[in-house]
Amino acid sequence: MNGWLAIAGLGPGAPELVTPEVTATLAQATDLIGYAPYVARVPERAGLTRHGSDNREELDRASLALRLAADGKRVVIVSAGDPGVFAMAAAVFEAVDSGDPAWRDLDIRVLPGISAMFAAAARIGAPLGHDFCAINLSDNLKPWELIERRLRLAAQADFVIALYNPLSKARPWQLGHALNLLREELPETVPVVFASAVSDAREAIEIVTLGDAVAERADMRTLVLIGSSRTKLIARGNGRPFVYTPRSAGVLS
Ligand SMILES: C[S@@+](CC[C@H](N)C(=O)[O-])C[C@H]1O[C@@H](n2cnc3c(N)ncnc32)[C@H](O)[C@@H]1O
């Protein structure tokens, strides 16, 4: 039997935002691997062995997936959102790069999903309509000084910035520091969007200015979008403005 490994994105949370390709691949799998809350999002069925694990065990998870696929299993390893965005796809390729040379010839596929920044942006309008970047605020795998440098340069370049992993119990101060740094570089009027649990029953979206943004508003399931100097609001009767960034900047007429 030929084994394979699919690295699949489950999207931001709502079942209707899982792609048909991911659903069809999950239906063929013998083994399901991932962070336990993500594995729990896939319905149980006969013939599917579930391997839920703790957070921060990405490389162990990747090695297990590769070993099972090499043994002939049909393995799906799941991430939230898109598997290539701060998630399991890079961990799998790190394991392939440094692991058993036979893993290089395995059938490995990456199945895209809807990343949190796209789901959050779609809820409020088109904040990513012009140039943007995504920064992971976690300093588990990189030094905080590097994050500060990237934030400062991104703000100076006037990118819209999507901040992933803004806060956790183990990382309580990082988002506050990031907001203070951004206030040194950007106008206080720049829109900031706190988009939490997007597409879940607990979804909550708040639009404030950079001057009023407080870190305590975020939790582990919040995507924070920092507008550029050109990001605009369109006021509406329901009190919930559209947020968008015009497609053009600095165009000479
Ligand atoms: C380890 S990263 C994984 C990102 C994921 N691969 C993606 O493409 O969305 C986890 C972070 O994604 C963001 N996130 C994931 N799901 C979310 C959701 N439904 N609503 C808002 N943010 C979400 C949060 O910033 C969270 O801390």
PDBQT file of the ligand as one rigid body, heavy atoms in Angstrom, charges set to zero:
ROOT
HETATM    1  C1  LIG A 301      -0.524  29.288  15.362  1.00  0.00    +0.000 C 
HETATM    2  S1  LIG A 301      -1.368  30.589  14.516  1.00  0.00    +0.000 S 
HETATM    3  C2  LIG A 301      -2.100  29.661  13.235  1.00  0.00    +0.000 C 
HETATM    4  C3  LIG A 301      -2.558  30.495  12.074  1.00  0.00    +0.000 C 
HETATM    5  C4  LIG A 301      -3.314  29.675  11.040  1.00  0.00    +0.000 C 
HETATM    6  N1  LIG A 301      -2.438  28.753  10.375  1.00  0.00    +0.000 N 
HETATM    7  C5  LIG A 301      -3.997  30.582  10.022  1.00  0.00    +0.000 C 
HETATM    8  O1  LIG A 301      -3.618  30.553   8.837  1.00  0.00    +0.000 OA
HETATM    9  O2  LIG A 301      -4.933  31.279  10.406  1.00  0.00    +0.000 OA
HETATM   10  C6  LIG A 301      -2.719  30.880  15.626  1.00  0.00    +0.000 C 
HETATM   11  C7  LIG A 301      -3.204  32.318  15.534  1.00  0.00    +0.000 C 
HETATM   12  O3  LIG A 301      -4.051  32.471  14.390  1.00  0.00    +0.000 OA
HETATM   13  C8  LIG A 301      -5.049  33.420  14.639  1.00  0.00    +0.000 C 
HETATM   14  N2  LIG A 301      -6.363  32.760  14.496  1.00  0.00    +0.000 N 
HETATM   15  C9  LIG A 301      -6.588  31.474  14.205  1.00  0.00    +0.000 A 
HETATM   16  N3  LIG A 301      -7.916  31.242  14.077  1.00  0.00    +0.000 NA
HETATM   17  C10 LIG A 301      -8.531  32.423  14.289  1.00  0.00    +0.000 A 
HETATM   18  C11 LIG A 301      -9.900  32.846  14.279  1.00  0.00    +0.000 A 
HETATM   19  N4  LIG A 301     -10.891  32.002  14.013  1.00  0.00    +0.000 N 
HETATM   20  N5  LIG A 301     -10.162  34.156  14.532  1.00  0.00    +0.000 NA
HETATM   21  C12 LIG A 301      -9.154  35.037  14.764  1.00  0.00    +0.000 A 
HETATM   22  N6  LIG A 301      -7.846  34.687  14.782  1.00  0.00    +0.000 NA
HETATM   23  C13 LIG A 301      -7.541  33.401  14.552  1.00  0.00    +0.000 A 
HETATM   24  C14 LIG A 301      -4.819  33.939  16.070  1.00  0.00    +0.000 C 
HETATM   25  O4  LIG A 301      -3.974  35.082  15.974  1.00  0.00    +0.000 OA
HETATM   26  C15 LIG A 301      -4.067  32.787  16.701  1.00  0.00    +0.000 C 
HETATM   27  O5  LIG A 301      -3.275  33.207  17.811  1.00  0.00    +0.000 OA
ENDROOT
TORSDOF 0
